[in-house]
Amino acid sequence: MILPFATADLPVDLEIARDQDLALKIKQNGNGPPPLIPNLPFGPDDHGHDGEAEPHTPVHNSLLGMLLFLGTDVMFFAALIGAFLVFRLGSMDWPPVNQPRLPVVVTGVNTAILLASGYTMYRSWRAIRADDQRGLIRALTLTALLGATFLTVQGSEWVRLVGFGLTISSSVYGAIFYTLIGCHAAHVLGAVIWLSAVMIMARQNRFDAKRHTAVQLCSMYWILVVALWPILYVLVYLN
């Protein structure tokens, strides 16, 4: 009698012995843990790091929130600029003949003041990263003064424009001007108030090289406000 699993080249008893030995090996390996293979780059204590790089520091929730807020703010101003361009391109005379002209030179100087405040704000962020408390306070104070100067000059020019007859109700030109530029001025005012609070905290030694989230968030907001203004100046004052 020939067994069905036997081969023509091997005797029956040798074939049976070989199958029994194979079954024993399978049983032994199946009842225990798999053998550890040496020289593998990972093991039971491995956490996904290869030992060559430090794990990434998770992003702070406040930083994520600020990024979302800045993105929303950019879209808000993009919508206002889009509305301005619709009225600007659809008008034959811009600005209207009976409306006063905008103060280009004075606002140009004011633009330089605001851009300088962006640089001093950047210096404040660099100072706190270097744990330079005096440099931080000095840069924050100078930034706040430049921001307040920008608002003062802009407010005085608005008073003159209103006296010359440019108001929100005078024309579409006046309405879109005060809406677009006024929203930016409101952002600068909020940034100055926030910056003043951060400056008070800095004078109380509440920040150091590792803990300066408030300074970082305020810097991000301030840089956005500064970066938006040259775009508005070119679109509204120079066109």
C-alpha positions in Angstrom: 0.0 0.0 0.0 1.4 3.4 -1.0 0.6 6.4 1.1 -0.8 9.4 -0.8 1.8 11.8 0.5 4.8 9.7 -0.3 7.0 10.5 -3.2 8.5 8.1 -5.7 12.1 9.0 -4.8 11.8 8.4 -0.9 10.9 5.3 1.0 7.6 5.5 2.9 9.1 5.3 6.4 11.6 8.1 5.5 8.8 10.3 4.1 6.8 9.8 7.3 9.8 10.6 9.5 10.4 13.8 7.5 6.7 14.9 7.8 6.7 14.2 11.6 9.8 16.2 12.1 8.3 19.2 10.2 5.1 19.0 12.2 7.1 19.0 15.4 8.9 22.1 14.4 5.7 23.9 13.5 4.1 22.9 16.8 7.1 24.1 18.8 7.2 27.5 17.0 3.4 27.9 17.2 3.1 27.4 21.0 5.7 30.0 22.0 6.7 33.6 21.1 8.5 34.0 17.8 12.3 34.0 18.1 13.9 37.4 18.4 15.8 38.4 15.3 19.1 40.2 16.2 20.3 43.3 14.5 16.9 44.8 13.9 16.6 48.6 14.3 13.5 48.2 16.4 12.2 46.2 19.4 9.5 46.0 22.1 10.9 49.3 23.6 11.1 51.2 20.3 8.8 54.3 20.0 9.4 55.1 16.4 12.6 57.1 16.8 15.8 56.0 15.1 18.0 57.6 17.7 19.3 60.2 15.3 16.7 63.0 15.7 14.8 64.3 18.7 11.0 64.0 18.8 9.2 67.0 17.4 7.7 69.3 20.0 3.9 69.5 19.7 2.5 72.8 18.5 0.8 74.8 21.3 -2.9 75.1 21.1 -2.7 78.9 21.4 -0.4 79.0 18.4 -2.9 76.9 16.3 -5.7 79.2 17.4 -3.7 82.3 16.4 -2.9 80.8 13.0 -6.6 80.1 12.4 -7.5 83.7 13.5 -4.9 85.2 11.2 -6.1 83.1 8.3 -9.7 84.3 9.0 -8.4 87.9 9.2 -6.6 87.6 5.9 -9.8 86.3 4.2 -11.8 89.2 5.8 -9.4 91.8 4.3 -9.3 90.0 1.0 -13.1 90.4 0.8 -12.9 94.1 1.6 -10.2 94.6 -1.0 -12.3 92.7 -3.5 -15.2 95.0 -2.9 -13.0 98.0 -3.2 -11.6 96.8 -6.6 -15.2 96.2 -7.8 -16.1 99.8 -7.1 -12.8 101.2 -8.3 -12.8 99.4 -11.6 -16.5 100.1 -12.2 -16.2 103.8 -11.7 -15.3 106.3 -14.5 -13.9 108.9 -12.1 -11.9 107.7 -9.1 -11.8 109.5 -6.8 -15.0 111.5 -7.7 -14.5 115.1 -8.9 -16.3 116.7 -5.9 -14.4 114.6 -3.3 -11.1 115.7 -1.6 -7.9 113.9 -2.5 -6.2 111.7 0.0 -3.0 112.8 1.8 -0.5 110.7 -0.1 2.8 112.2 1.2 1.8 112.3 4.9 0.4 108.8 4.7 3.6 107.6 3.0 5.6 108.9 6.0 3.1 107.2 8.3 3.6 104.0 6.3 7.3 104.1 7.0 6.5 104.5 10.7 4.4 101.4 10.8 7.0 99.4 8.9 9.6 100.5 11.4 7.3 99.2 14.2 7.3 95.8 12.5 11.1 95.7 12.7 11.1 96.7 16.4 8.5 94.0 17.1 10.8 91.5 15.4 13.6 92.7 17.6 11.5 92.1 20.7 10.9 88.5 19.7 14.6 88.0 19.1 15.4 89.6 22.5 13.2 87.3 24.5 14.5 84.2 22.7 18.0 85.3 23.8 16.6 85.9 27.3 17.4 89.6 27.1 14.8 91.1 29.4 15.9 94.7 29.0 16.1 94.4 25.2 12.5 93.0 25.2 11.1 95.8 27.2 12.9 98.4 25.2 11.7 96.9 21.8 8.1 96.5 23.0 8.0 100.1 24.3 9.4 101.5 21.0 6.9 99.4 19.0 4.0 100.7 21.1 5.1 104.3 20.6 5.4 103.8 16.8 2.0 102.2 16.7 0.4 105.0 18.7 2.1 107.5 16.4 0.7 105.8 13.4 -2.8 106.0 14.8 -2.4 109.7 15.8 -1.3 110.8 12.4 -4.0 108.8 10.7 -6.7 110.2 13.0 -5.6 113.7 12.4 -5.8 113.2 8.6 -9.2 111.7 9.0 -10.4 114.8 10.8 -9.1 117.0 8.0 -10.8 114.8 5.4 -14.1 115.0 7.2 -13.7 118.8 7.3 -13.2 118.8 3.6 -16.4 116.8 3.0 -15.3 113.2 2.8 -17.6 111.2 5.0 -19.2 107.8 4.9 -22.4 109.2 3.6 -20.9 111.6 1.1 -20.3 108.9 -1.7 -19.4 105.3 -2.3 -15.8 106.5 -2.4 -16.0 107.8 1.2 -17.9 104.7 2.4 -15.4 102.2 1.0 -12.4 104.4 2.2 -13.5 104.6 5.8 -14.7 100.9 5.8 -11.4 99.5 4.5 -9.0 101.9 6.2 -11.1 102.1 9.3 -11.0 98.3 9.8 -7.3 98.3 9.6 -7.1 101.2 12.1 -9.2 99.2 14.4 -6.8 96.3 14.1 -3.9 98.6 14.9 -5.7 99.9 17.9 -6.3 96.4 19.2 -2.7 95.5 18.5 -1.5 98.5 20.5 -3.7 97.6 23.5 -2.5 94.0 23.4 1.1 95.1 23.1 0.6 97.3 26.1 -0.6 94.4 28.2 2.4 92.3 27.0 4.7 95.1 27.9 3.3 95.3 31.4 3.8 91.5 31.8 7.4 91.9 30.5 8.1 94.5 33.2 7.0 92.0 35.7 9.5 89.4 34.4 6.8 87.0 33.3 8.8 85.9 30.2 12.0 84.1 29.6 13.7 82.2 26.8 11.4 79.2 27.2 8.2 80.8 28.3 7.2 83.7 25.9 4.0 82.5 24.2 2.3 85.9 24.7 5.2 87.7 23.1 5.1 85.3 20.1 1.4 85.6 19.5 1.4 89.3 19.8 4.3 89.5 17.4 2.4 87.4 14.8 -0.6 89.6 15.0 1.4 92.8 14.8 3.4 91.6 11.8 0.1 90.8 10.0 -1.2 94.3 10.7 2.0 95.8 9.4 2.1 93.6 6.3 -1.5 94.5 5.3 -0.9 98.3 5.4 1.4 98.7 2.3 -1.1 96.8 0.2 -3.9 99.1 1.4 -1.7 102.2 0.9 -0.9 101.3 -2.7 -4.5 100.4 -3.6 -6.3 103.2 -1.9 -3.9 106.1 -1.8 -1.9 105.7 -4.9 -4.7 104.6 -7.4 
